[in-house]
Structures are given as C-alpha cells and as structure tokens.
C-alpha cells in the first residue's frame, strides 16, 4: 500500500563542532551552500517493500558484494546472480536480470532503496568502452536494459534520473586513469565530463593521473569527492569538485604523524549537506585507521582518535563506527572520538572481505576462505556475537 503524507521539512542549523584538533583547509574552498527557507513538500509517496514471493529462493554462494539498506532490506551480488532480502538475510530471492550471467567484483551497482537499483556489467570483449545497464523500479522483479558506452567502475545515482559513473580506464605502475560520466535520464544516455588519461583528447591533470583512486562520493550533480593514495610519503589524497567534475581541487591537511608514512583516504560518507565522516589509513610509522569529521560541508575536517592497525571498517551513522583488525572489533558510538574494543565470538578478521553495520547493533560480514568459498554472518548485538547465515 502506498502511503501519502505531507512533510514539513525544516532545515536546522548545524551544531558547532567543539573539537580543538587543528582543522584542514581546502586550497580553494567553496562557500557552504546557502540554507533556504522552510519548504513544504506535498504528497510524497514512500517506497513500499516489493512482493518477492514469486521469485526463486536461493542460498548465497560466491558473494562479492552486500548492500543492506536497513535491518530488513538488502541487495547482494554474487558471481552469477543479483539477490534480494526483505527479512534481514534469512531469505534470499534470485532477482537476476534476464541475460545477465557474469557479475562478481567488476559489477557496478547503485541501490537507492528496496525498489530502485541499477546494475552495470561490462562487455567481456571491451569491458571499458561497452556495457549493459539494467534498471529496476520494483525490487528486481522486472528489469529494463540499455547498452551503454561504459564498462567497469563505480556507479552512483542520486534519484531516478541523475547519476555519475567513475570508470577505471587503465592502471600502470603507481598510476590510475579515470573518466567521469553523467546521466540525467536514468542511465539511457551518458556524457563524459572529465578524463585524466594522458592519451585522451582534452585530458586534464586537476585530478592527478598518479596514484590509485579508492572511490568517489557523490553529493549532487555538481559536487563530488575522490579519495585515494599516491604512494608518495606524507601525501594526503582527497579532491573535490563543485562544477560537475570538470575541475578538481585538492584538500590540504596537517597529517597526524611527523615521520615517514603513506596515507590512503577512502570515500567520505555524507549524512547531510554539512556533515560527513572520511575514513583514512596510515602505514609505516604508527600504522592506524583514522576517521576525519566535517561539520561544514568539507571546508574543514577534524580528526578523531586512531585505531591501531589498518583494518576493514563500517560507518553505520555519524555516531556509530566500527573497525575490525587482528581479531579485535573496535567500536565507537561518538563519531570516532573514543573507542571500545570487543572480542567477537568468532574471529572473522583474517578472511574478511566486507562487513557492514546499518545501525549500532545490526551488521553483516562476508568472508572468503583459501578456496574462494564465501560465507555470510550476521550480528544483532553490536558485533559481539556472529551467526552464520548460509
């Protein structure tokens, strides 16, 4: 049943950050967006959970990605299938698009909610310049498909029509070329807005060709962030665009260690226009995982307390952050300012390929053994105990 409600959206001023740690500044900071007046939105239709009872029930195998939206609803990609759950991973339904068979880690995906999602599969003969984009509005029961001039990379949609694609266009020693594309019609047509591949016409170096790109975060059709690592000592890699990806500006930051170290930034997670958490790891001296917090849209960032080791992480909310390393699960419920170490009932950290919490208590972990066999685990007590799901 579709529920129609009238929402009064009131924009509140962001709380001032009381941290005293030195903040970083953008080399060419963009003013924070002007906050508008009270807006009244009429008759918004809330998405309903799709009825998947007619779809085949399967046991997840060869898991490459899990995207849980909340404690009940989620998507999964395996080597051969797209799966859905509406009961917190107790049951998985096969909702693979017709004609899609080779998926796995190279599959681009973006899921807005329990109903709306996109899957991008690169052409096996030309995985960079050709692919098939699948789209569903009913939780995977039905799919439309479109041939597109892009293949493997990262896919992000803001809504039903507007999205970005970061295509990995070749990797050389210490370098990674990327191209950015945008769509305004749900993925039917794509326009290239940026390339740093030196052999491409119109290539730019505002986003350096050097270094790996660990991912990107899309805020609007004009604003995005790219994270990564250059393999240079004491270099902080975080770039920001406010003109739709045509030009990029680096973020400068006073790094936490004074000795020699390499730093890897991961895509920031925004909770609103002003507030975000940026994960970062540091190697060499003082090997650790950090989380930077912004309350002004990324103009300045302040660093939280470090976690020893470079473990896998999950940011469930502005308050709830998790890091798993060496058999210890470090948990913060105050935006990475303080940490509590817990020892789970099973040590999954050695074989962990992904884990995700959706709130302070509910999380999933995917592991892979030496033979490539994957397993799915779930916790409902904040990571203290984990139960096998497949």
DRENDO-1510 file (C-alpha; in Angstrom, 1 decimal, always signed):
<recs>
REC; n; res; u; v; w
REC; 1; UNK; +0.0; +0.0; +0.0 .
REC; 2; UNK; +1.4; +3.4; -0.9 .
REC; 3; UNK; +1.2; +5.9; +2.0 .
REC; 4; UNK; +0.7; +9.6; +1.2 .
REC; 5; UNK; +1.8; +12.0; +3.8 .
REC; 6; UNK; +2.5; +15.7; +4.0 .
REC; 7; UNK; +6.0; +16.5; +5.2 .
REC; 8; UNK; +7.2; +19.8; +6.6 .
REC; 9; UNK; +10.9; +19.9; +6.1 .
REC; 10; UNK; +12.6; +22.3; +8.5 .
REC; 11; UNK; +16.3; +22.9; +7.9 .
REC; 12; UNK; +18.2; +23.2; +11.2 .
REC; 13; UNK; +21.5; +24.9; +11.7 .
REC; 14; UNK; +24.4; +22.5; +12.2 .
REC; 15; UNK; +25.7; +22.2; +15.7 .
REC; 16; UNK; +29.1; +23.8; +16.2 .
REC; 17; UNK; +32.0; +21.3; +16.5 .
REC; 18; UNK; +33.8; +21.6; +19.8 .
REC; 19; UNK; +36.9; +19.7; +18.7 .
REC; 20; UNK; +40.2; +21.5; +19.3 .
REC; 21; UNK; +42.3; +19.5; +16.9 .
REC; 22; UNK; +43.7; +21.6; +14.1 .
REC; 23; UNK; +41.4; +21.6; +11.1 .
REC; 24; UNK; +42.4; +21.4; +7.4 .
REC; 25; UNK; +41.5; +23.9; +4.7 .
REC; 26; UNK; +40.7; +23.5; +1.0 .
REC; 27; UNK; +43.3; +25.2; -1.1 .
REC; 28; UNK; +40.4; +26.9; -2.9 .
REC; 29; UNK; +37.4; +26.4; -0.6 .
REC; 30; UNK; +33.9; +26.8; -1.9 .
REC; 31; UNK; +31.4; +28.7; +0.3 .
REC; 32; UNK; +28.9; +26.4; +2.1 .
REC; 33; UNK; +25.6; +26.3; +0.3 .
REC; 34; UNK; +23.0; +28.8; +1.4 .
REC; 35; UNK; +20.4; +27.3; +3.6 .
REC; 36; UNK; +16.9; +28.1; +2.3 .
REC; 37; UNK; +13.7; +28.9; +4.0 .
REC; 38; UNK; +11.2; +26.3; +5.3 .
REC; 39; UNK; +9.9; +24.2; +2.4 .
REC; 40; UNK; +6.6; +22.4; +2.3 .
REC; 41; UNK; +6.5; +19.2; +0.2 .
REC; 42; UNK; +3.1; +17.7; -0.6 .
REC; 43; UNK; +2.0; +14.1; -1.1 .
REC; 44; UNK; +5.4; +12.3; -1.1 .
REC; 45; UNK; +4.9; +8.6; -1.9 .
REC; 46; UNK; +7.0; +6.5; +0.4 .
REC; 47; UNK; +8.5; +3.4; -1.2 .
REC; 48; UNK; +6.9; +0.1; -0.3 .
REC; 49; UNK; +8.6; -3.3; +0.1 .
REC; 50; UNK; +8.4; -5.3; -3.1 .
REC; 51; UNK; +6.5; -8.6; -3.0 .
REC; 52; UNK; +9.1; -11.2; -3.9 .
REC; 53; UNK; +7.1; -14.3; -3.0 .
REC; 54; UNK; +7.1; -15.5; -6.7 .
REC; 55; UNK; +10.9; -15.3; -7.1 .
REC; 56; UNK; +13.2; -18.3; -6.6 .
REC; 57; UNK; +14.7; -18.7; -3.1 .
REC; 58; UNK; +18.4; -19.5; -3.2 .
REC; 59; UNK; +21.4; -20.0; -0.9 .
REC; 60; UNK; +24.0; -17.2; -1.4 .
REC; 61; UNK; +27.3; -18.5; -2.9 .
REC; 62; UNK; +30.4; -16.8; -4.3 .
REC; 63; UNK; +29.4; -13.5; -2.7 .
REC; 64; UNK; +31.1; -10.4; -4.0 .
REC; 65; UNK; +29.1; -7.6; -2.5 .
REC; 66; UNK; +26.3; -7.0; +0.0 .
REC; 67; UNK; +24.3; -3.7; +0.3 .
REC; 68; UNK; +22.0; -3.7; +3.3 .
REC; 69; UNK; +19.7; -0.7; +3.4 .
REC; 70; UNK; +18.3; -1.3; +6.9 .
REC; 71; UNK; +17.8; -4.2; +9.3 .
REC; 72; UNK; +15.4; -6.0; +6.9 .
REC; 73; UNK; +16.0; -4.9; +3.3 .
REC; 74; UNK; +19.2; -5.5; +1.2 .
REC; 75; UNK; +20.8; -6.4; -2.1 .
REC; 76; UNK; +23.6; -8.9; -2.8 .
REC; 77; UNK; +25.7; -9.5; -5.9 .
REC; 78; UNK; +27.4; -12.9; -6.4 .
REC; 79; UNK; +29.5; -14.2; -9.3 .
REC; 80; UNK; +26.3; -15.1; -11.2 .
REC; 81; UNK; +23.3; -13.5; -9.5 .
REC; 82; UNK; +21.6; -10.5; -8.1 .
REC; 83; UNK; +19.8; -11.4; -4.8 .
REC; 84; UNK; +17.3; -9.6; -2.6 .
REC; 85; UNK; +16.2; -10.0; +1.1 .
REC; 86; UNK; +13.3; -8.4; +2.9 .
REC; 87; UNK; +13.7; -10.3; +6.2 .
REC; 88; UNK; +17.2; -9.3; +7.3 .
REC; 89; UNK; +19.1; -12.1; +5.3 .
REC; 90; UNK; +17.0; -15.1; +6.5 .
REC; 91; UNK; +15.8; -15.5; +2.9 .
REC; 92; UNK; +17.4; -14.5; -0.4 .
REC; 93; UNK; +15.5; -14.2; -3.6 .
REC; 94; UNK; +17.1; -14.5; -7.0 .
REC; 95; UNK; +16.2; -11.4; -9.0 .
REC; 96; UNK; +18.9; -11.5; -11.6 .
REC; 97; UNK; +18.1; -9.5; -14.7 .
REC; 98; UNK; +17.4; -11.7; -17.8 .
REC; 99; UNK; +20.5; -12.2; -19.8 .
REC; 100; UNK; +22.9; -11.2; -17.0 .
REC; 101; UNK; +25.2; -14.1; -16.1 .
REC; 102; UNK; +28.8; -12.8; -15.4 .
REC; 103; UNK; +28.7; -10.5; -12.5 .
REC; 104; UNK; +31.1; -10.6; -9.5 .
REC; 105; UNK; +33.5; -7.9; -8.3 .
REC; 106; UNK; +33.6; -5.9; -11.5 .
REC; 107; UNK; +29.9; -5.2; -11.5 .
REC; 108; UNK; +28.9; -1.6; -10.9 .
REC; 109; UNK; +25.8; -1.2; -8.8 .
REC; 110; UNK; +23.7; +1.6; -7.2 .
REC; 111; UNK; +20.7; +1.0; -4.9 .
REC; 112; UNK; +18.5; +3.8; -3.8 .
REC; 113; UNK; +16.0; +1.8; -1.7 .
REC; 114; UNK; +14.2; -1.5; -1.6 .
REC; 115; UNK; +12.7; -1.0; -5.0 .
REC; 116; UNK; +15.1; +1.1; -7.2 .
REC; 117; UNK; +18.5; -0.1; -8.4 .
REC; 118; UNK; +20.9; -0.2; -11.3 .
REC; 119; UNK; +23.4; -2.9; -12.3 .
REC; 120; UNK; +26.2; -2.2; -14.8 .
REC; 121; UNK; +28.0; -5.2; -16.4 .
REC; 122; UNK; +31.0; -4.5; -18.7 .
REC; 123; UNK; +31.2; -6.2; -22.1 .
REC; 124; UNK; +33.6; -9.1; -21.8 .
REC; 125; UNK; +35.2; -8.2; -25.1 .
REC; 126; UNK; +35.5; -4.5; -24.3 .
REC; 127; UNK; +35.0; -4.0; -20.6 .
REC; 128; UNK; +36.0; -0.3; -20.6 .
REC; 129; UNK; +34.1; +1.1; -23.5 .
REC; 130; UNK; +30.9; -1.1; -23.6 .
REC; 131; UNK; +28.5; -2.5; -21.1 .
REC; 132; UNK; +24.8; -3.3; -20.3 .
REC; 133; UNK; +23.0; -1.2; -17.7 .
REC; 134; UNK; +20.0; -2.9; -16.0 .
REC; 135; UNK; +17.4; -0.9; -14.0 .
REC; 136; UNK; +14.6; -1.9; -11.8 .
REC; 137; UNK; +11.8; +0.0; -10.0 .
REC; 138; UNK; +10.2; -2.9; -8.2 .
REC; 139; UNK; +12.9; -4.6; -6.2 .
REC; 140; UNK; +14.2; -6.7; -9.1 .
REC; 141; UNK; +11.0; -8.4; -10.2 .
REC; 142; UNK; +11.3; -6.6; -13.5 .
REC; 143; UNK; +14.3; -5.0; -15.3 .
REC; 144; UNK; +14.9; -2.8; -18.2 .
REC; 145; UNK; +18.2; -2.8; -20.1 .
REC; 146; UNK; +20.2; -0.4; -22.1 .
REC; 147; UNK; +23.5; -0.7; -24.0 .
REC; 148; UNK; +25.9; +2.0; -22.8 .
REC; 149; UNK; +29.4; +3.1; -23.9 .
REC; 150; UNK; +30.9; +2.5; -20.4 .
REC; 151; UNK; +32.0; -0.7; -18.6 .
REC; 152; UNK; +33.6; -1.4; -15.2 .
REC; 153; UNK; +33.8; +1.2; -12.5 .
REC; 154; UNK; +31.7; +2.8; -9.7 .
REC; 155; UNK; +28.1; +3.8; -10.2 .
REC; 156; UNK; +26.2; +6.3; -8.1 .
REC; 157; UNK; +22.6; +7.6; -8.6 .
REC; 158; UNK; +21.1; +10.4; -6.7 .
REC; 159; UNK; +17.5; +9.8; -7.8 .
REC; 160; UNK; +15.6; +8.2; -10.6 .
REC; 161; UNK; +17.2; +10.3; -13.3 .
REC; 162; UNK; +20.6; +11.7; -12.2 .
REC; 163; UNK; +23.8; +9.7; -11.7 .
REC; 164; UNK; +27.5; +9.6; -12.1 .
REC; 165; UNK; +29.9; +6.9; -13.2 .
REC; 166; UNK; +33.7; +6.8; -12.4 .
REC; 167; UNK; +35.3; +4.5; -15.0 .
REC; 168; UNK; +38.7; +2.9; -14.3 .
REC; 169; UNK; +40.5; +3.5; -17.6 .
REC; 170; UNK; +43.7; +1.6; -17.0 .
REC; 171; UNK; +46.3; +1.1; -14.3 .
REC; 172; UNK; +50.1; +1.4; -14.7 .
REC; 173; UNK; +52.8; +1.3; -12.0 .
REC; 174; UNK; +51.7; +3.9; -9.4 .
REC; 175; UNK; +49.1; +5.4; -11.8 .
REC; 176; UNK; +45.4; +5.1; -12.4 .
REC; 177; UNK; +43.5; +6.8; -15.2 .
REC; 178; UNK; +39.8; +7.6; -14.7 .
REC; 179; UNK; +36.9; +9.0; -16.7 .
REC; 180; UNK; +33.8; +10.5; -15.3 .
REC; 181; UNK; +30.4; +10.3; -17.0 .
REC; 182; UNK; +27.0; +11.7; -16.1 .
REC; 183; UNK; +23.4; +10.9; -16.9 .
REC; 184; UNK; +20.2; +12.9; -16.5 .
REC; 185; UNK; +17.8; +10.4; -17.9 .
REC; 186; UNK; +18.2; +7.4; -15.7 .
REC; 187; UNK; +21.2; +5.9; -17.5 .
REC; 188; UNK; +19.9; +5.8; -21.1 .
REC; 189; UNK; +22.4; +8.4; -22.2 .
REC; 190; UNK; +25.8; +9.3; -20.7 .
REC; 191; UNK; +28.1; +12.3; -21.2 .
REC; 192; UNK; +31.8; +12.3; -20.4 .
REC; 193; UNK; +32.7; +15.3; -18.2 .
REC; 194; UNK; +36.3; +14.5; -17.3 .
REC; 195; UNK; +39.3; +12.4; -18.1 .
REC; 196; UNK; +42.9; +12.4; -16.8 .
REC; 197; UNK; +44.1; +9.6; -19.2 .
REC; 198; UNK; +47.0; +11.3; -20.9 .
REC; 199; UNK; +46.2; +9.9; -24.3 .
REC; 200; UNK; +42.6; +11.1; -24.3 .
REC; 201; UNK; +41.7; +14.3; -26.1 .
REC; 202; UNK; +41.1; +17.1; -23.6 .
REC; 203; UNK; +42.7; +15.2; -20.7 .
REC; 204; UNK; +43.2; +17.3; -17.5 .
REC; 205; UNK; +45.6; +16.9; -14.6 .
REC; 206; UNK; +43.4; +18.7; -12.0 .
REC; 207; UNK; +42.8; +15.1; -10.7 .
REC; 208; UNK; +46.2; +13.6; -10.9 .
REC; 209; UNK; +46.9; +10.5; -13.1 .
REC; 210; UNK; +49.4; +9.4; -10.5 .
REC; 211; UNK; +48.2; +7.2; -7.6 .
REC; 212; UNK; +45.3; +4.9; -7.2 .
REC; 213; UNK; +41.7; +6.1; -6.7 .
REC; 214; UNK; +39.9; +4.3; -3.9 .
REC; 215; UNK; +36.5; +5.6; -4.9 .
REC; 216; UNK; +34.2; +8.6; -5.0 .
REC; 217; UNK; +31.3; +10.2; -3.1 .
REC; 218; UNK; +28.5; +11.9; -5.0 .
REC; 219; UNK; +26.8; +14.8; -3.2 .
REC; 220; UNK; +24.9; +16.5; -6.1 .
REC; 221; UNK; +25.2; +16.6; -9.9 .
REC; 222; UNK; +27.8; +19.5; -9.3 .
REC; 223; UNK; +29.6; +18.3; -6.2 .
REC; 224; UNK; +31.7; +15.1; -5.6 .
REC; 225; UNK; +34.8; +13.9; -3.8 .
REC; 226; UNK; +37.5; +11.5; -4.9 .
REC; 227; UNK; +39.8; +9.7; -2.5 .
REC; 228; UNK; +42.9; +7.6; -3.0 .
REC; 229; UNK; +46.7; +7.3; -2.5 .
REC; 230; UNK; +49.7; +8.5; -4.4 .
REC; 231; UNK; +52.4; +6.2; -2.8 .
REC; 232; UNK; +54.3; +9.3; -2.0 .
REC; 233; UNK; +55.4; +9.8; +1.6 .
REC; 234; UNK; +53.2; +12.1; +3.7 .
REC; 235; UNK; +50.8; +12.9; +0.9 .
REC; 236; UNK; +47.1; +13.4; +1.6 .
REC; 237; UNK; +44.9; +12.4; -1.4 .
REC; 238; UNK; +41.4; +14.0; -1.4 .
REC; 239; UNK; +40.0; +16.0; -4.3 .
REC; 240; UNK; +36.7; +18.0; -4.5 .
REC; 241; UNK; +34.7; +19.3; -7.4 .
REC; 242; UNK; +31.9; +21.8; -7.4 .
REC; 243; UNK; +31.4; +22.2; -11.2 .
REC; 244; UNK; +30.1; +18.8; -12.1 .
REC; 245; UNK; +33.5; +17.1; -12.3 .
REC; 246; UNK; +35.1; +19.4; -14.9 .
REC; 247; UNK; +37.8; +20.6; -12.5 .
REC; 248; UNK; +39.1; +19.3; -9.1 .
REC; 249; UNK; +40.7; +21.0; -6.1 .
REC; 250; UNK; +43.0; +19.2; -3.6 .
REC; 251; UNK; +42.4; +19.2; +0.1 .
REC; 252; UNK; +45.5; +20.1; +2.2 .
REC; 253; UNK; +45.8; +18.6; +5.7 .
REC; 254; UNK; +48.4; +18.5; +8.5 .
REC; 255; UNK; +49.0; +14.8; +8.8 .
REC; 256; UNK; +48.9; +13.2; +12.2 .
REC; 257; UNK; +52.4; +11.6; +12.0 .
REC; 258; UNK; +55.6; +13.6; +11.7 .
REC; 259; UNK; +57.7; +10.7; +10.5 .
REC; 260; UNK; +57.5; +8.9; +7.1 .
REC; 261; UNK; +54.2; +7.3; +6.2 .
REC; 262; UNK; +51.9; +6.6; +3.3 .
REC; 263; UNK; +48.2; +7.6; +3.6 .
REC; 264; UNK; +45.2; +6.1; +2.0 .
REC; 265; UNK; +41.9; +8.0; +2.1 .
REC; 266; UNK; +38.6; +6.2; +1.4 .
REC; 267; UNK; +35.4; +7.8; +0.1 .
REC; 268; UNK; +33.7; +10.2; +2.6 .
REC; 269; UNK; +30.2; +9.3; +3.8 .
REC; 270; UNK; +27.9; +12.3; +4.0 .
REC; 271; UNK; +24.8; +12.4; +6.3 .
REC; 272; UNK; +23.6; +15.8; +5.2 .
REC; 273; UNK; +25.0; +18.7; +3.2 .
REC; 274; UNK; +27.3; +19.7; +6.0 .
REC; 275; UNK; +28.2; +16.6; +8.0 .
REC; 276; UNK; +30.4; +13.7; +6.8 .
REC; 277; UNK; +33.0; +11.1; +8.0 .
REC; 278; UNK; +36.2; +10.5; +6.0 .
REC; 279; UNK; +38.0; +7.1; +6.7 .
REC; 280; UNK; +41.8; +7.1; +6.3 .
REC; 281; UNK; +44.6; +4.6; +7.0 .
REC; 282; UNK; +48.2; +5.3; +7.6 .
REC; 283; UNK; +51.1; +2.9; +7.0 .
REC; 284; UNK; +54.7; +2.8; +8.1 .
REC; 285; UNK; +55.2; +4.7; +11.4 .
REC; 286; UNK; +52.2; +4.5; +13.6 .
REC; 287; UNK; +50.1; +2.1; +11.4 .
REC; 288; UNK; +46.5; +3.0; +12.2 .
REC; 289; UNK; +43.0; +3.7; +10.9 .
REC; 290; UNK; +41.5; +7.2; +11.4 .
REC; 291; UNK; +38.2; +9.0; +10.8 .
REC; 292; UNK; +38.0; +12.7; +9.9 .
REC; 293; UNK; +34.8; +14.6; +10.6 .
REC; 294; UNK; +33.4; +17.7; +9.0 .
REC; 295; UNK; +30.5; +19.9; +10.0 .
REC; 296; UNK; +30.9; +22.5; +7.3 .
REC; 297; UNK; +30.5; +20.5; +4.1 .
REC; 298; UNK; +34.1; +19.6; +3.9 .
REC; 299; UNK; +35.7; +23.0; +4.1 .
REC; 300; UNK; +37.4; +21.9; +7.3 .
REC; 301; UNK; +38.0; +18.4; +8.8 .
REC; 302; UNK; +38.9; +17.4; +12.4 .
REC; 303; UNK; +40.5; +14.0; +13.2 .
REC; 304; UNK; +39.1; +11.5; +15.7 .
REC; 305; UNK; +41.0; +9.0; +17.9 .
REC; 306; UNK; +43.1; +6.4; +15.9 .
REC; 307; UNK; +42.5; +2.7; +15.9 .
REC; 308; UNK; +45.7; +0.6; +15.8 .
REC; 309; UNK; +46.2; -1.3; +12.6 .
REC; 310; UNK; +44.7; -0.9; +9.1 .
REC; 311; UNK; +41.6; -2.9; +9.4 .
REC; 312; UNK; +38.3; -3.0; +7.4 .
REC; 313; UNK; +35.7; -0.5; +8.6 .
REC; 314; UNK; +32.0; +0.3; +8.6 .
REC; 315; UNK; +30.4; +3.7; +9.1 .
REC; 316; UNK; +26.7; +3.0; +10.1 .
REC; 317; UNK; +25.8; +6.5; +11.2 .
REC; 318; UNK; +27.5; +9.8; +12.2 .
REC; 319; UNK; +27.9; +8.3; +15.7 .
REC; 320; UNK; +28.4; +4.5; +15.0 .
REC; 321; UNK; +31.7; +3.5; +13.5 .
REC; 322; UNK; +33.4; +0.0; +13.5 .
REC; 323; UNK; +36.9; -1.2; +12.7 .
REC; 324; UNK; +37.9; -4.9; +12.6 .
REC; 325; UNK; +41.6; -5.8; +12.8 .
REC; 326; UNK; +43.5; -8.6; +14.3 .
REC; 327; UNK; +40.6; -10.4; +16.0 .
REC; 328; UNK; +39.5; -7.2; +17.8 .
REC; 329; UNK; +36.4; -5.2; +16.8 .
REC; 330; UNK; +36.8; -1.6; +17.8 .
REC; 331; UNK; +33.5; +0.2; +18.2 .
REC; 332; UNK; +32.8; +3.9; +18.6 .
REC; 333; UNK; +29.4; +5.5; +19.4 .
REC; 334; UNK; +30.6; +9.1; +19.5 .
REC; 335; UNK; +31.8; +9.8; +16.0 .
REC; 336; UNK; +35.2; +8.1; +16.4 .
REC; 337; UNK; +36.3; +10.2; +19.3 .
REC; 338; UNK; +36.6; +7.3; +21.7 .
REC; 339; UNK; +36.8; +3.5; +21.1 .
REC; 340; UNK; +35.8; +0.3; +22.9 .
REC; 341; UNK; +37.5; -2.9; +21.9 .
REC; 342; UNK; +35.4; -6.1; +21.9 .
REC; 343; UNK; +36.4; -9.7; +21.1 .
REC; 344; UNK; +33.7; -11.3; +19.0 .
REC; 345; UNK; +32.7; -15.0; +19.5 .
REC; 346; UNK; +34.4; -15.8; +16.1 .
REC; 347; UNK; +37.4; -14.1; +14.6 .
REC; 348; UNK; +36.4; -13.3; +11.0 .
REC; 349; UNK; +39.0; -10.6; +10.5 .
REC; 350; UNK; +41.6; -12.8; +8.8 .
REC; 351; UNK; +39.2; -13.8; +6.0 .
REC; 352; UNK; +37.0; -10.7; +6.0 .
REC; 353; UNK; +36.2; -9.2; +2.5 .
REC; 354; UNK; +33.4; -6.9; +3.6 .
REC; 355; UNK; +31.3; -6.0; +6.7 .
REC; 356; UNK; +28.5; -3.5; +7.1 .
REC; 357; UNK; +26.5; -2.2; +10.0 .
REC; 358; UNK; +23.2; -0.4; +9.4 .
REC; 359; UNK; +22.8; +0.8; +13.0 .
REC; 360; UNK; +24.6; +0.4; +16.3 .
REC; 361; UNK; +23.6; -3.2; +16.7 .
REC; 362; UNK; +22.8; -4.8; +13.3 .
REC; 363; UNK; +25.6; -5.8; +11.0 .
REC; 364; UNK; +26.7; -8.4; +8.4 .
REC; 365; UNK; +30.1; -9.8; +7.4 .
REC; 366; UNK; +31.3; -11.6; +4.3 .
REC; 367; UNK; +34.3; -13.9; +4.5 .
REC; 368; UNK; +36.3; -15.9; +1.9 .
REC; 369; UNK; +38.5; -18.9; +2.6 .
REC; 370; UNK; +41.6; -20.1; +0.8 .
REC; 371; UNK; +39.5; -22.0; -1.7 .
REC; 372; UNK; +37.4; -18.9; -2.5 .
REC; 373; UNK; +34.3; -20.1; -0.7 .
REC; 374; UNK; +32.3; -17.2; +0.8 .
REC; 375; UNK; +30.3; -17.2; +4.0 .
REC; 376; UNK; +27.8; -14.7; +5.4 .
REC; 377; UNK; +27.4; -13.8; +9.1 .
REC; 378; UNK; +25.1; -11.6; +11.0 .
REC; 379; UNK; +25.3; -9.8; +14.3 .
REC; 380; UNK; +22.4; -8.2; +16.2 .
REC; 381; UNK; +24.3; -7.2; +19.4 .
REC; 382; UNK; +26.8; -4.7; +18.1 .
REC; 383; UNK; +29.3; -7.2; +16.8 .
REC; 384; UNK; +29.8; -9.2; +20.0 .
REC; 385; UNK; +28.4; -12.4; +18.5 .
REC; 386; UNK; +28.1; -13.5; +14.9 .
REC; 387; UNK; +25.8; -16.2; +13.4 .
REC; 388; UNK; +26.4; -17.9; +10.1 .
REC; 389; UNK; +23.6; -17.1; +7.5 .
REC; 390; UNK; +24.5; -19.6; +4.7 .
</recs>
